[in-house]
Amino acid sequence: MEHFDPNCAYCAHGEPLAKFGIYICDLTQTKLYLFKEQSHPGRVIVANKDHVGDITDLSDEERNAFFADVARVSRALKAAFHPDRINYGAYNDNGVHLHYHLVPKYRDEFEWGGVFAMNPGRVMRTDAEYEALIEKIKAAL
């Protein structure tokens, strides 16, 4: 199993990651990133620390730790942003690094009742606004 891919944004960080996300912190089995497109305030990505392509590539212990991190982040998003629901998306067609999108959803906002758009391109923030969102998430972790 390959544990690092220099061509992967989640492994290499830098410019590839900066196109769509901002590193927040490491958790037990994962790394947490703020998704730059913030149509859904607090949208984040939880990515496995090692470069694996599928949940089945993890041992039972690693898988349990991965989902414990997902649950921890979900609780933090609920505390910080008070969404009506959290949507979870795991897409593996193009990106081969195991990751989940956690998307706070609200009944009275766009996309309620449907699948969230991968990158609707509606809401980008300033660096200061991104930092405030990150601090809000960290405080709730």
N, CA, C and O atoms as CSV, one atom per row, in Angstrom:
chain,resi,resn,atom,element,x,y,z
A,1,MET,N,N,0.843,-1.180,0.000
A,1,MET,CA,C,0.000,0.000,0.000
A,1,MET,C,C,0.889,1.244,0.000
A,1,MET,O,O,1.811,1.357,0.808
A,2,GLU,N,N,0.608,2.160,-0.896
A,2,GLU,CA,C,1.354,3.409,-0.999
A,2,GLU,C,C,0.839,4.382,0.058
A,2,GLU,O,O,-0.371,4.570,0.187
A,3,HIS,N,N,1.745,5.003,0.814
A,3,HIS,CA,C,1.341,5.880,1.911
A,3,HIS,C,C,1.498,7.363,1.597
A,3,HIS,O,O,1.045,8.207,2.370
A,4,PHE,N,N,2.131,7.690,0.476
A,4,PHE,CA,C,2.342,9.091,0.099
A,4,PHE,C,C,2.415,9.174,-1.414
A,4,PHE,O,O,3.091,8.374,-2.060
A,5,ASP,N,N,1.716,10.147,-1.971
A,5,ASP,CA,C,1.768,10.378,-3.408
A,5,ASP,C,C,2.087,11.863,-3.615
A,5,ASP,O,O,1.268,12.716,-3.274
A,6,PRO,N,N,3.254,12.183,-4.163
A,6,PRO,CA,C,3.637,13.591,-4.330
A,6,PRO,C,C,2.720,14.361,-5.282
A,6,PRO,O,O,2.761,15.591,-5.311
A,7,ASN,N,N,1.895,13.660,-6.057
A,7,ASN,CA,C,0.957,14.317,-6.968
A,7,ASN,C,C,-0.428,14.519,-6.358
A,7,ASN,O,O,-1.322,15.059,-7.011
A,8,CYS,N,N,-0.605,14.098,-5.136
A,8,CYS,CA,C,-1.897,14.167,-4.456
A,8,CYS,C,C,-1.955,15.419,-3.574
A,8,CYS,O,O,-1.048,15.663,-2.778
A,9,ALA,N,N,-3.020,16.206,-3.719
A,9,ALA,CA,C,-3.161,17.438,-2.935
A,9,ALA,C,C,-3.194,17.162,-1.443
A,9,ALA,O,O,-2.665,17.949,-0.659
A,10,TYR,N,N,-3.810,16.050,-1.033
A,10,TYR,CA,C,-3.900,15.727,0.397
A,10,TYR,C,C,-2.565,15.256,0.965
A,10,TYR,O,O,-2.322,15.383,2.165
A,11,CYS,N,N,-1.711,14.723,0.124
A,11,CYS,CA,C,-0.378,14.294,0.560
A,11,CYS,C,C,0.640,15.436,0.496
A,11,CYS,O,O,1.372,15.688,1.453
A,12,ALA,N,N,0.669,16.117,-0.648
A,12,ALA,CA,C,1.722,17.091,-0.915
A,12,ALA,C,C,1.422,18.482,-0.384
A,12,ALA,O,O,2.339,19.273,-0.161
A,13,HIS,N,N,0.138,18.789,-0.177
A,13,HIS,CA,C,-0.304,20.133,0.231
A,13,HIS,C,C,0.143,21.155,-0.814
A,13,HIS,O,O,0.032,20.879,-2.008
A,14,GLY,N,N,0.637,22.309,-0.412
A,14,GLY,CA,C,1.108,23.317,-1.346
A,14,GLY,C,C,0.050,23.783,-2.322
A,14,GLY,O,O,-1.135,23.843,-1.994
A,15,GLU,N,N,0.488,24.113,-3.525
A,15,GLU,CA,C,-0.399,24.674,-4.554
A,15,GLU,C,C,-1.570,23.767,-4.926
A,15,GLU,O,O,-2.682,24.267,-5.095
A,16,PRO,N,N,-1.367,22.438,-5.063
A,16,PRO,CA,C,-2.526,21.594,-5.395
A,16,PRO,C,C,-3.658,21.706,-4.363
A,16,PRO,O,O,-4.830,21.773,-4.733
A,17,LEU,N,N,-3.309,21.725,-3.085
A,17,LEU,CA,C,-4.317,21.863,-2.039
A,17,LEU,C,C,-4.915,23.261,-2.024
A,17,LEU,O,O,-6.122,23.417,-1.842
A,18,ALA,N,N,-4.084,24.276,-2.213
A,18,ALA,CA,C,-4.538,25.674,-2.141
A,18,ALA,C,C,-5.606,25.992,-3.184
A,18,ALA,O,O,-6.325,26.981,-3.039
A,19,LYS,N,N,-5.724,25.181,-4.227
A,19,LYS,CA,C,-6.744,25.413,-5.246
A,19,LYS,C,C,-8.156,25.231,-4.692
A,19,LYS,O,O,-9.103,25.839,-5.191
A,20,PHE,N,N,-8.299,24.390,-3.655
A,20,PHE,CA,C,-9.649,24.096,-3.155
A,20,PHE,C,C,-9.786,24.062,-1.638
A,20,PHE,O,O,-10.902,24.107,-1.121
A,21,GLY,N,N,-8.666,23.985,-0.915
A,21,GLY,CA,C,-8.794,23.791,0.521
A,21,GLY,C,C,-7.699,24.428,1.336
A,21,GLY,O,O,-6.676,24.875,0.817
A,22,ILE,N,N,-7.951,24.456,2.654
A,22,ILE,CA,C,-7.009,25.009,3.623
A,22,ILE,C,C,-6.859,24.000,4.757
A,22,ILE,O,O,-7.851,23.583,5.356
A,23,TYR,N,N,-5.639,23.613,5.049
A,23,TYR,CA,C,-5.369,22.679,6.141
A,23,TYR,C,C,-5.821,23.292,7.465
A,23,TYR,O,O,-5.535,24.456,7.747
A,24,ILE,N,N,-6.525,22.504,8.270
A,24,ILE,CA,C,-6.943,22.941,9.603
A,24,ILE,C,C,-6.088,22.270,10.670
A,24,ILE,O,O,-5.425,22.955,11.450
A,25,CYS,N,N,-6.092,20.925,10.716
A,25,CYS,CA,C,-5.333,20.222,11.747
A,25,CYS,C,C,-5.298,18.727,11.456
A,25,CYS,O,O,-6.019,18.221,10.596
A,26,ASP,N,N,-4.443,18.042,12.197
A,26,ASP,CA,C,-4.412,16.582,12.189
A,26,ASP,C,C,-5.323,16.071,13.294
A,26,ASP,O,O,-5.402,16.658,14.373
A,27,LEU,N,N,-6.008,14.974,13.012
A,27,LEU,CA,C,-6.768,14.253,14.020
A,27,LEU,C,C,-6.120,12.872,14.166
A,27,LEU,O,O,-4.996,12.684,13.701
A,28,THR,N,N,-6.771,11.929,14.775
A,28,THR,CA,C,-6.149,10.634,15.043
A,28,THR,C,C,-5.726,9.905,13.777
A,28,THR,O,O,-4.567,9.514,13.645
A,29,GLN,N,N,-6.660,9.718,12.837
A,29,GLN,CA,C,-6.414,8.952,11.620
A,29,GLN,C,C,-6.457,9.824,10.371
A,29,GLN,O,O,-6.131,9.367,9.275
A,30,THR,N,N,-6.858,11.079,10.542
A,30,THR,CA,C,-7.160,11.930,9.396
A,30,THR,C,C,-6.535,13.314,9.527
A,30,THR,O,O,-5.994,13.693,10.566
A,31,LYS,N,N,-6.637,14.050,8.416
A,31,LYS,CA,C,-6.326,15.475,8.387
A,31,LYS,C,C,-7.608,16.195,8.016
A,31,LYS,O,O,-8.409,15.696,7.226
A,32,LEU,N,N,-7.797,17.372,8.592
A,32,LEU,CA,C,-9.009,18.135,8.380
A,32,LEU,C,C,-8.691,19.375,7.560
A,32,LEU,O,O,-7.718,20.080,7.829
A,33,TYR,N,N,-9.532,19.634,6.548
A,33,TYR,CA,C,-9.343,20.766,5.647
A,33,TYR,C,C,-10.642,21.546,5.517
A,33,TYR,O,O,-11.723,20.959,5.471
A,34,LEU,N,N,-10.537,22.860,5.458
A,34,LEU,CA,C,-11.678,23.708,5.134
A,34,LEU,C,C,-11.798,23.753,3.622
A,34,LEU,O,O,-10.814,24.004,2.926
A,35,PHE,N,N,-12.997,23.511,3.111
A,35,PHE,CA,C,-13.246,23.614,1.677
A,35,PHE,C,C,-13.431,25.092,1.365
A,35,PHE,O,O,-14.282,25.743,1.971
A,36,LYS,N,N,-12.653,25.636,0.433
A,36,LYS,CA,C,-12.679,27.082,0.174
A,36,LYS,C,C,-14.039,27.578,-0.290
A,36,LYS,O,O,-14.466,28.668,0.092
A,37,GLU,N,N,-14.719,26.793,-1.107
A,37,GLU,CA,C,-16.046,27.200,-1.567
A,37,GLU,C,C,-17.009,26.973,-0.400
A,37,GLU,O,O,-17.246,25.836,0.007
A,38,GLN,N,N,-17.555,28.059,0.129
A,38,GLN,CA,C,-18.336,27.998,1.366
A,38,GLN,C,C,-19.818,28.323,1.173
A,38,GLN,O,O,-20.395,29.060,1.972
A,39,SER,N,N,-20.441,27.783,0.123
A,39,SER,CA,C,-21.886,27.936,-0.025
A,39,SER,C,C,-22.610,27.347,1.177
A,39,SER,O,O,-23.691,27.800,1.553
A,40,HIS,N,N,-22.004,26.345,1.765
A,40,HIS,CA,C,-22.512,25.723,2.987
A,40,HIS,C,C,-21.491,26.028,4.089
A,40,HIS,O,O,-20.471,25.347,4.190
A,41,PRO,N,N,-21.758,27.046,4.913
A,41,PRO,CA,C,-20.775,27.473,5.921
A,41,PRO,C,C,-20.301,26.312,6.794
A,41,PRO,O,O,-21.095,25.590,7.397
A,42,GLY,N,N,-18.987,26.165,6.837
A,42,GLY,CA,C,-18.368,25.118,7.629
A,42,GLY,C,C,-18.040,23.860,6.852
A,42,GLY,O,O,-17.566,22.888,7.440
A,43,ARG,N,N,-18.277,23.846,5.554
A,43,ARG,CA,C,-17.974,22.648,4.763
A,43,ARG,C,C,-16.494,22.316,4.875
A,43,ARG,O,O,-15.626,23.172,4.703
A,44,VAL,N,N,-16.233,21.053,5.167
A,44,VAL,CA,C,-14.862,20.588,5.359
A,44,VAL,C,C,-14.640,19.269,4.637
A,44,VAL,O,O,-15.573,18.639,4.139
A,45,ILE,N,N,-13.378,18.875,4.599
A,45,ILE,CA,C,-12.973,17.576,4.065
A,45,ILE,C,C,-12.163,16.877,5.141
A,45,ILE,O,O,-11.249,17.458,5.724
A,46,VAL,N,N,-12.508,15.626,5.398
A,46,VAL,CA,C,-11.761,14.778,6.327
A,46,VAL,C,C,-11.048,13.742,5.467
A,46,VAL,O,O,-11.697,12.902,4.845
A,47,ALA,N,N,-9.714,13.796,5.425
A,47,ALA,CA,C,-8.929,12.916,4.552
A,47,ALA,C,C,-8.020,12.019,5.386
A,47,ALA,O,O,-7.426,12.461,6.370
A,48,ASN,N,N,-7.919,10.778,4.988
A,48,ASN,CA,C,-7.032,9.849,5.680
A,48,ASN,C,C,-5.601,10.387,5.661
A,48,ASN,O,O,-5.183,10.997,4.677
A,49,LYS,N,N,-4.854,10.165,6.733
A,49,LYS,CA,C,-3.469,10.652,6.787
A,49,LYS,C,C,-2.589,9.974,5.751
A,49,LYS,O,O,-1.727,10.620,5.155
A,50,ASP,N,N,-2.792,8.683,5.528
A,50,ASP,CA,C,-2.006,7.951,4.540
A,50,ASP,C,C,-2.734,7.945,3.205
A,50,ASP,O,O,-3.961,8.030,3.153
A,51,HIS,N,N,-1.979,7.845,2.145
A,51,HIS,CA,C,-2.541,7.814,0.795
A,51,HIS,C,C,-3.077,6.411,0.525
A,51,HIS,O,O,-2.346,5.519,0.095
A,52,VAL,N,N,-4.370,6.242,0.790
A,52,VAL,CA,C,-5.072,5.006,0.454
A,52,VAL,C,C,-6.274,5.391,-0.390
A,52,VAL,O,O,-6.806,6.492,-0.248
A,53,GLY,N,N,-6.701,4.501,-1.258
A,53,GLY,CA,C,-7.742,4.846,-2.204
A,53,GLY,C,C,-9.152,4.464,-1.801
A,53,GLY,O,O,-10.111,4.945,-2.404
A,54,ASP,N,N,-9.303,3.609,-0.794
A,54,ASP,CA,C,-10.632,3.115,-0.492
A,54,ASP,C,C,-10.705,2.726,0.981
A,54,ASP,O,O,-9.693,2.382,1.593
A,55,ILE,N,N,-11.893,2.783,1.536
A,55,ILE,CA,C,-12.086,2.423,2.933
A,55,ILE,C,C,-11.659,0.981,3.191
A,55,ILE,O,O,-11.250,0.643,4.301
A,56,THR,N,N,-11.753,0.127,2.163
A,56,THR,CA,C,-11.355,-1.274,2.313
A,56,THR,C,C,-9.837,-1.456,2.372
A,56,THR,O,O,-9.353,-2.551,2.657
A,57,ASP,N,N,-9.091,-0.387,2.104
A,57,ASP,CA,C,-7.630,-0.456,2.208
A,57,ASP,C,C,-7.148,-0.281,3.639
A,57,ASP,O,O,-5.960,-0.443,3.920
A,58,LEU,N,N,-8.062,0.048,4.545
A,58,LEU,CA,C,-7.706,0.264,5.946
A,58,LEU,C,C,-7.938,-1.003,6.762
A,58,LEU,O,O,-8.827,-1.800,6.461
A,59,SER,N,N,-7.129,-1.171,7.791
A,59,SER,CA,C,-7.396,-2.249,8.750
A,59,SER,C,C,-8.668,-1.890,9.524
A,59,SER,O,O,-9.139,-0.755,9.454
A,60,ASP,N,N,-9.213,-2.842,10.251
A,60,ASP,CA,C,-10.403,-2.553,11.059
A,60,ASP,C,C,-10.124,-1.421,12.040
A,60,ASP,O,O,-10.961,-0.537,12.224
A,61,GLU,N,N,-8.971,-1.443,12.660
A,61,GLU,CA,C,-8.607,-0.399,13.625
A,61,GLU,C,C,-8.493,0.969,12.953
A,61,GLU,O,O,-8.984,1.966,13.484
A,62,GLU,N,N,-7.848,1.019,11.789
A,62,GLU,CA,C,-7.718,2.281,11.053
A,62,GLU,C,C,-9.079,2.793,10.582
A,62,GLU,O,O,-9.362,3.988,10.662
A,63,ARG,N,N,-9.918,1.879,10.092
A,63,ARG,CA,C,-11.250,2.268,9.639
A,63,ARG,C,C,-12.071,2.833,10.798
A,63,ARG,O,O,-12.739,3.856,10.647
A,64,ASN,N,N,-12.021,2.171,11.950
A,64,ASN,CA,C,-12.766,2.655,13.112
A,64,ASN,C,C,-12.264,4.023,13.546
A,64,ASN,O,O,-13.059,4.881,13.930
A,65,ALA,N,N,-10.961,4.235,13.490
A,65,ALA,CA,C,-10.394,5.538,13.850
A,65,ALA,C,C,-10.786,6.602,12.819
A,65,ALA,O,O,-11.043,7.752,13.176
A,66,PHE,N,N,-10.830,6.215,11.538
A,66,PHE,CA,C,-11.247,7.144,10.482
A,66,PHE,C,C,-12.666,7.633,10.756
A,66,PHE,O,O,-12.927,8.836,10.751
A,67,PHE,N,N,-13.578,6.696,10.996
A,67,PHE,CA,C,-14.968,7.095,11.217
A,67,PHE,C,C,-15.166,7.790,12.565
A,67,PHE,O,O,-16.083,8.597,12.711
A,68,ALA,N,N,-14.329,7.490,13.536
A,68,ALA,CA,C,-14.382,8.242,14.800
A,68,ALA,C,C,-14.004,9.700,14.546
A,68,ALA,O,O,-14.601,10.606,15.128
A,69,ASP,N,N,-13.018,9.931,13.683
A,69,ASP,CA,C,-12.645,11.307,13.325
A,69,ASP,C,C,-13.783,11.992,12.568
A,69,ASP,O,O,-14.079,13.158,12.831
A,70,VAL,N,N,-14.421,11.290,11.636
A,70,VAL,CA,C,-15.547,11.857,10.897
A,70,VAL,C,C,-16.648,12.262,11.876
A,70,VAL,O,O,-17.209,13.351,11.760
A,71,ALA,N,N,-16.958,11.398,12.832
A,71,ALA,CA,C,-17.990,11.705,13.817
A,71,ALA,C,C,-17.585,12.891,14.695
A,71,ALA,O,O,-18.420,13.735,15.021
A,72,ARG,N,N,-16.323,12.956,15.073
A,72,ARG,CA,C,-15.834,14.087,15.887
A,72,ARG,C,C,-16.004,15.404,15.143
A,72,ARG,O,O,-16.455,16.392,15.721
A,73,VAL,N,N,-15.647,15.420,13.872
A,73,VAL,CA,C,-15.781,16.637,13.068
A,73,VAL,C,C,-17.256,16.983,12.887
A,73,VAL,O,O,-17.630,18.153,12.959
A,74,SER,N,N,-18.088,15.982,12.655
A,74,SER,CA,C,-19.515,16.230,12.499
A,74,SER,C,C,-20.099,16.880,13.760
A,74,SER,O,O,-20.869,17.836,13.664
A,75,ARG,N,N,-19.743,16.371,14.924
A,75,ARG,CA,C,-20.206,16.976,16.182
A,75,ARG,C,C,-19.729,18.421,16.294
A,75,ARG,O,O,-20.475,19.291,16.745
A,76,ALA,N,N,-18.494,18.674,15.886
A,76,ALA,CA,C,-17.952,20.037,15.951
A,76,ALA,C,C,-18.709,20.969,15.007
A,76,ALA,O,O,-19.020,22.102,15.371
A,77,LEU,N,N,-19.006,20.496,13.795
A,77,LEU,CA,C,-19.758,21.322,12.848
A,77,LEU,C,C,-21.156,21.622,13.370
A,77,LEU,O,O,-21.651,22.738,13.216
A,78,LYS,N,N,-21.793,20.632,13.987
A,78,LYS,CA,C,-23.120,20.854,14.565
A,78,LYS,C,C,-23.061,21.903,15.675
A,78,LYS,O,O,-23.929,22.772,15.760
A,79,ALA,N,N,-22.045,21.820,16.517
A,79,ALA,CA,C,-21.906,22.776,17.618
A,79,ALA,C,C,-21.576,24.175,17.110
A,79,ALA,O,O,-22.066,25.167,17.651
A,80,ALA,N,N,-20.752,24.255,16.079
A,80,ALA,CA,C,-20.280,25.559,15.597
A,80,ALA,C,C,-21.274,26.255,14.673
A,80,ALA,O,O,-21.383,27.480,14.700
A,81,PHE,N,N,-22.003,25.491,13.855
A,81,PHE,CA,C,-22.816,26.098,12.798
A,81,PHE,C,C,-24.313,25.802,12.898
A,81,PHE,O,O,-25.106,26.424,12.191
A,82,HIS,N,N,-24.711,24.877,13.749
A,82,HIS,CA,C,-26.120,24.542,13.992
A,82,HIS,C,C,-26.902,24.218,12.715
A,82,HIS,O,O,-27.984,24.766,12.503
A,83,PRO,N,N,-26.368,23.336,11.864
A,83,PRO,CA,C,-27.098,22.969,10.648
A,83,PRO,C,C,-28.283,22.062,10.992
A,83,PRO,O,O,-28.343,21.480,12.075
A,84,ASP,N,N,-29.210,21.957,10.060
A,84,ASP,CA,C,-30.309,21.001,10.221
A,84,ASP,C,C,-29.828,19.572,9.987
A,84,ASP,O,O,-30.320,18.634,10.615
A,85,ARG,N,N,-28.882,19.414,9.099
A,85,ARG,CA,C,-28.288,18.106,8.797
A,85,ARG,C,C,-26.843,18.302,8.336
A,85,ARG,O,O,-26.434,19.388,7.925
A,86,ILE,N,N,-26.098,17.212,8.423
A,86,ILE,CA,C,-24.774,17.149,7.809
A,86,ILE,C,C,-24.869,16.127,6.680
A,86,ILE,O,O,-25.307,14.999,6.908
A,87,ASN,N,N,-24.469,16.503,5.474
A,87,ASN,CA,C,-24.361,15.551,4.368
A,87,ASN,C,C,-22.925,15.046,4.327
A,87,ASN,O,O,-21.979,15.792,4.577
A,88,TYR,N,N,-22.786,13.770,4.009
A,88,TYR,CA,C,-21.477,13.129,3.919
A,88,TYR,C,C,-21.302,12.650,2.488
A,88,TYR,O,O,-22.160,11.946,1.956
A,89,GLY,N,N,-20.196,13.029,1.865
A,89,GLY,CA,C,-19.942,12.608,0.501
A,89,GLY,C,C,-18.569,11.994,0.365
A,89,GLY,O,O,-17.572,12.577,0.792
A,90,ALA,N,N,-18.517,10.821,-0.227
A,90,ALA,CA,C,-17.248,10.145,-0.491
A,90,ALA,C,C,-17.213,9.803,-1.970
A,90,ALA,O,O,-17.862,8.858,-2.418
A,91,TYR,N,N,-16.454,10.574,-2.715
A,91,TYR,CA,C,-16.368,10.377,-4.156
A,91,TYR,C,C,-14.947,9.948,-4.496
A,91,TYR,O,O,-13.978,10.545,-4.027
A,92,ASN,N,N,-14.833,8.918,-5.309
A,92,ASN,CA,C,-13.523,8.327,-5.543
A,92,ASN,C,C,-13.247,8.126,-7.021
A,92,ASN,O,O,-12.388,7.324,-7.387
A,93,ASP,N,N,-13.969,8.849,-7.883
A,93,ASP,CA,C,-13.759,8.671,-9.319
A,93,ASP,C,C,-12.402,9.217,-9.765
A,93,ASP,O,O,-11.643,8.529,-10.448
A,94,ASN,N,N,-12.105,10.448,-9.377
A,94,ASN,CA,C,-10.873,11.094,-9.831
A,94,ASN,C,C,-9.808,11.129,-8.748
A,94,ASN,O,O,-8.657,10.771,-8.999
A,95,GLY,N,N,-10.176,11.553,-7.555
A,95,GLY,CA,C,-9.224,11.601,-6.453
A,95,GLY,C,C,-9.114,10.231,-5.823
A,95,GLY,O,O,-10.118,9.653,-5.409
A,96,VAL,N,N,-7.916,9.712,-5.745
A,96,VAL,CA,C,-7.730,8.362,-5.215
A,96,VAL,C,C,-7.173,8.378,-3.800
A,96,VAL,O,O,-6.508,7.430,-3.383
A,97,HIS,N,N,-7.440,9.442,-3.065
A,97,HIS,CA,C,-7.044,9.536,-1.657
A,97,HIS,C,C,-8.336,9.526,-0.846
A,97,HIS,O,O,-9.189,10.395,-1.029
A,98,LEU,N,N,-8.485,8.565,0.033
A,98,LEU,CA,C,-9.707,8.409,0.818
A,98,LEU,C,C,-10.033,9.689,1.576
A,98,LEU,O,O,-9.241,10.157,2.394
A,99,HIS,N,N,-11.212,10.252,1.295
A,99,HIS,CA,C,-11.647,11.473,1.977
A,99,HIS,C,C,-13.161,11.573,1.947
A,99,HIS,O,O,-13.818,11.027,1.061
A,100,TYR,N,N,-13.701,12.276,2.927
A,100,TYR,CA,C,-15.138,12.540,3.009
A,100,TYR,C,C,-15.355,14.039,3.043
A,100,TYR,O,O,-14.627,14.769,3.716
A,101,HIS,N,N,-16.363,14.494,2.310
A,101,HIS,CA,C,-16.838,15.870,2.410
A,101,HIS,C,C,-17.922,15.882,3.479
A,101,HIS,O,O,-18.845,15.069,3.431
A,102,LEU,N,N,-17.824,16.782,4.432
A,102,LEU,CA,C,-18.869,16.994,5.425
A,102,LEU,C,C,-19.472,18.360,5.137
A,102,LEU,O,O,-18.789,19.383,5.199
A,103,VAL,N,N,-20.765,18.361,4.821
A,103,VAL,CA,C,-21.425,19.556,4.307
A,103,VAL,C,C,-22.623,19.911,5.190
A,103,VAL,O,O,-23.648,19.230,5.142
A,104,PRO,N,N,-22.506,20.972,5.997
A,104,PRO,CA,C,-23.655,21.421,6.786
A,104,PRO,C,C,-24.764,21.909,5.857
A,104,PRO,O,O,-24.517,22.706,4.953
A,105,LYS,N,N,-25.989,21.427,6.083
A,105,LYS,CA,C,-27.119,21.798,5.240
A,105,LYS,C,C,-28.228,22.394,6.108
A,105,LYS,O,O,-28.413,22.014,7.264
A,106,TYR,N,N,-28.955,23.336,5.513
A,106,TYR,CA,C,-30.016,24.067,6.205
A,106,TYR,C,C,-31.289,24.007,5.369
A,106,TYR,O,O,-31.246,24.178,4.150
A,107,ARG,N,N,-32.418,23.763,6.025
A,107,ARG,CA,C,-33.701,23.581,5.330
A,107,ARG,C,C,-34.074,24.770,4.451
A,107,ARG,O,O,-34.683,24.590,3.397
A,108,ASP,N,N,-33.725,25.961,4.863
A,108,ASP,CA,C,-34.170,27.156,4.139
A,108,ASP,C,C,-33.129,27.698,3.158
A,108,ASP,O,O,-33.245,28.833,2.696
A,109,GLU,N,N,-32.111,26.890,2.836
A,109,GLU,CA,C,-31.082,27.339,1.901
A,109,GLU,C,C,-31.033,26.430,0.678
A,109,GLU,O,O,-31.676,25.381,0.635
A,110,PHE,N,N,-30.259,26.854,-0.308
A,110,PHE,CA,C,-30.207,26.120,-1.574
A,110,PHE,C,C,-29.690,24.694,-1.366
A,110,PHE,O,O,-28.929,24.424,-0.437
A,111,GLU,N,N,-30.104,23.821,-2.218
A,111,GLU,CA,C,-29.726,22.415,-2.277
A,111,GLU,C,C,-30.363,21.555,-1.188
A,111,GLU,O,O,-30.039,20.371,-1.094
A,112,TRP,N,N,-31.261,22.108,-0.357
A,112,TRP,CA,C,-31.906,21.255,0.638
A,112,TRP,C,C,-32.709,20.171,-0.093
A,112,TRP,O,O,-33.421,20.457,-1.056
A,113,GLY,N,N,-32.585,18.946,0.370
A,113,GLY,CA,C,-33.331,17.844,-0.228
A,113,GLY,C,C,-32.660,17.223,-1.427
A,113,GLY,O,O,-33.221,16.320,-2.047
A,114,GLY,N,N,-31.454,17.690,-1.775
A,114,GLY,CA,C,-30.734,17.134,-2.909
A,114,GLY,C,C,-29.262,16.953,-2.580
A,114,GLY,O,O,-28.795,17.323,-1.502
A,115,VAL,N,N,-28.563,16.392,-3.507
A,115,VAL,CA,C,-27.121,16.190,-3.348
A,115,VAL,C,C,-26.419,17.532,-3.499
A,115,VAL,O,O,-26.744,18.308,-4.398
A,116,PHE,N,N,-25.461,17.806,-2.625
A,116,PHE,CA,C,-24.716,19.053,-2.722
A,116,PHE,C,C,-23.833,19.050,-3.962
A,116,PHE,O,O,-23.307,18.013,-4.366
A,117,ALA,N,N,-23.680,20.227,-4.555
A,117,ALA,CA,C,-22.795,20.368,-5.714
A,117,ALA,C,C,-21.348,20.268,-5.256
A,117,ALA,O,O,-20.992,20.766,-4.188
A,118,MET,N,N,-20.528,19.631,-6.055
A,118,MET,CA,C,-19.127,19.470,-5.652
A,118,MET,C,C,-18.470,20.831,-5.453
A,118,MET,O,O,-17.798,21.052,-4.445
A,119,ASN,N,N,-18.657,21.748,-6.405
A,119,ASN,CA,C,-18.076,23.081,-6.269
A,119,ASN,C,C,-18.992,24.073,-6.969
A,119,ASN,O,O,-18.762,24.424,-8.127
A,120,PRO,N,N,-20.029,24.524,-6.271
A,120,PRO,CA,C,-20.988,25.424,-6.917
A,120,PRO,C,C,-20.415,26.790,-7.276
A,120,PRO,O,O,-21.013,27.512,-8.073
A,121,GLY,N,N,-19.268,27.162,-6.704
A,121,GLY,CA,C,-18.606,28.410,-7.071
A,121,GLY,C,C,-19.363,29.662,-6.673
A,121,GLY,O,O,-19.174,30.718,-7.276
A,122,ARG,N,N,-20.211,29.560,-5.674
A,122,ARG,CA,C,-21.054,30.688,-5.284
A,122,ARG,C,C,-20.435,31.577,-4.217
A,122,ARG,O,O,-20.581,32.799,-4.267
A,123,VAL,N,N,-19.745,30.975,-3.247
A,123,VAL,CA,C,-19.295,31.744,-2.081
A,123,VAL,C,C,-17.822,31.469,-1.799
A,123,VAL,O,O,-17.459,30.386,-1.340
A,124,MET,N,N,-16.983,32.457,-2.077
A,124,MET,CA,C,-15.578,32.408,-1.686
A,124,MET,C,C,-15.392,33.452,-0.589
A,124,MET,O,O,-16.118,34.445,-0.550
A,125,ARG,N,N,-14.448,33.242,0.281
A,125,ARG,CA,C,-14.236,34.116,1.436
A,125,ARG,C,C,-12.869,34.794,1.368
A,125,ARG,O,O,-12.007,34.418,0.574
A,126,THR,N,N,-12.697,35.797,2.219
A,126,THR,CA,C,-11.384,36.427,2.377
A,126,THR,C,C,-10.536,35.543,3.288
A,126,THR,O,O,-11.056,34.652,3.959
A,127,ASP,N,N,-9.243,35.793,3.306
A,127,ASP,CA,C,-8.360,35.035,4.196
A,127,ASP,C,C,-8.804,35.176,5.646
A,127,ASP,O,O,-8.794,34.198,6.393
A,128,ALA,N,N,-9.192,36.379,6.053
A,128,ALA,CA,C,-9.643,36.610,7.435
A,128,ALA,C,C,-10.920,35.827,7.731
A,128,ALA,O,O,-11.076,35.296,8.830
A,129,GLU,N,N,-11.825,35.750,6.771
A,129,GLU,CA,C,-13.064,34.990,6.972
A,129,GLU,C,C,-12.776,33.488,7.056
A,129,GLU,O,O,-13.382,32.783,7.863
A,130,TYR,N,N,-11.850,33.001,6.222
A,130,TYR,CA,C,-11.459,31.592,6.318
A,130,TYR,C,C,-10.876,31.304,7.690
A,130,TYR,O,O,-11.207,30.296,8.314
A,131,GLU,N,N,-10.013,32.183,8.156
A,131,GLU,CA,C,-9.380,31.984,9.466
A,131,GLU,C,C,-10.432,31.968,10.573
A,131,GLU,O,O,-10.325,31.173,11.507
A,132,ALA,N,N,-11.439,32.824,10.489
A,132,ALA,CA,C,-12.514,32.841,11.496
A,132,ALA,C,C,-13.302,31.529,11.473
A,132,ALA,O,O,-13.649,30.996,12.527
A,133,LEU,N,N,-13.584,31.009,10.282
A,133,LEU,CA,C,-14.273,29.712,10.175
A,133,LEU,C,C,-13.424,28.595,10.784
A,133,LEU,O,O,-13.936,27.741,11.508
A,134,ILE,N,N,-12.141,28.609,10.489
A,134,ILE,CA,C,-11.229,27.601,11.021
A,134,ILE,C,C,-11.184,27.655,12.532
A,134,ILE,O,O,-11.239,26.617,13.191
A,135,GLU,N,N,-11.086,28.848,13.091
A,135,GLU,CA,C,-11.040,28.993,14.549
A,135,GLU,C,C,-12.338,28.519,15.185
A,135,GLU,O,O,-12.309,27.925,16.263
A,136,LYS,N,N,-13.458,28.763,14.552
A,136,LYS,CA,C,-14.762,28.322,15.049
A,136,LYS,C,C,-14.818,26.795,15.085
A,136,LYS,O,O,-15.313,26.211,16.050
A,137,ILE,N,N,-14.317,26.159,14.046
A,137,ILE,CA,C,-14.276,24.689,13.990
A,137,ILE,C,C,-13.325,24.148,15.038
A,137,ILE,O,O,-13.676,23.223,15.771
A,138,LYS,N,N,-12.131,24.704,15.124
A,138,LYS,CA,C,-11.148,24.232,16.111
A,138,LYS,C,C,-11.684,24.348,17.533
A,138,LYS,O,O,-11.474,23.455,18.354
A,139,ALA,N,N,-12.373,25.441,17.824
A,139,ALA,CA,C,-12.921,25.647,19.168
A,139,ALA,C,C,-13.956,24.579,19.508
A,139,ALA,O,O,-14.119,24.222,20.675
A,140,ALA,N,N,-14.655,24.068,18.495
A,140,ALA,CA,C,-15.691,23.071,18.729
A,140,ALA,C,C,-15.135,21.634,18.727
A,140,ALA,O,O,-15.817,20.707,19.165
A,141,LEU,N,N,-13.909,21.453,18.240
A,141,LEU,CA,C,-13.311,20.112,18.242
A,141,LEU,C,C,-12.948,19.743,19.668
A,141,LEU,O,O,-12.429,18.653,19.911
